[in-house]
Amino acid sequence: MINNAIPLRIAGVGYSVPSTVVTNDDLTKLYDTSDEWIYSRTGIKERRLVSGNENAVTLGAEAAGKALEKSGLKVEDIDMVICASSAPPELYPAIACRIQAHLGIPNDVPAFDITAACSGLIYALSIARGFIASGMYKSILLVATDNNSRLLNWEDRSASILFGDGAGAVVVTASEDGVDDIISIDIRANGSIGDLIRLPLAGKNCPLVEPNDEHPQFIEMNGKEVYKFVARVLPHYVEDMITKAGMKAEDIDYLIPHQANLRIIQAVQERLGYSDEKVVTNIKYYGNTSAASIPLAMAEGVEKGKVKLGSTAVLCGFGAGMTWGGAIVRLREGIV
Ligand code: UT7
């Protein structure tokens, strides 16, 4: 960090999931699959899906409201909203602007979305850190929310079994006691393998010009190649990040990873030599909620008592881009 940088406090976290549960057995009504196939390959038993007019904005607003309440800050204290989303209900206005209006955050603060897929929360945290460290902004609301289920091809049994919908939110603010809750943070991307997971926007060129190649507007994923890439890169990456922070794996209390596939989580767990008690997983009940997955695991983990506060955690995520990133954070009392 730059000298004289203002440290950051994680002040509050929150999450929201739709109430509608769709189990693996339910999916057998859509295509030829089985609970055994899905669970053994992914660790997923069920997922929550938006229904009716629920969407990433309504989920994000609920998660953000909870995080704000826990933070002890008021809507007037928020001077920026950043939303990480890769499966939004609309491309613009930004979800961040919708949530700003929904919560009554002052109408002139900047609000914008970023797309870093499932690494989105780490990217947003990194951006917020820069703004807070420089003194440019003091308190920032981060929201990570996705309604994947609306953008999946429900005939594609390889991708659609994996995803669920949900939202997580984190309020960060300038730390007043000199303690920085971000011990270390790092973000990466490799666009040369961008085709591994994509969500094309359906669209047609003007009829006066040569037509473009058309793509249906569905999430497309080469699951096998994503799996191979992540299993090769992520465990070493997380271990290196801890070393570069001058720490050892045993210095950190919890691993809170992106919930994409239980086998990938276990590969990171093994690399770090962590017992199950140190690893936060909720993929069994929510599937892969993309950007929401890390803050959802964090907030729910604390709420359910799996994560004790006054602790440290290593967060890590990866997703379309391909992007990946990690952060070592302090989780103080009172954030949930
Ligand atoms: O945050 C986003 C990041 N994304 C990921 O982390 C995804 C990582 N990848 C994965 O988790 C796995 O690739 C999946 C779980 C998505 C898929 O598992 P896989 O072992 O890679 O399956 P596959 O797509 O290569 O398919 C293997 C076989 C095929 O049959 P054949 O051709 O070998 O006869 C598929 O047709 O499994 C079949 N299959 C299924 N069978 C039953 C694919 N999907 C299903 C299904 N039920 N749902």
Residues whose N, C-alpha, C, O or C-beta is under 5 A from the ligand:
A	BS01	UT7	D32 T33 S34 W37 R41 T42 C118 R157 S158 I161 G223 K224 V226 Y227 A260 N261 N288 F318 G319
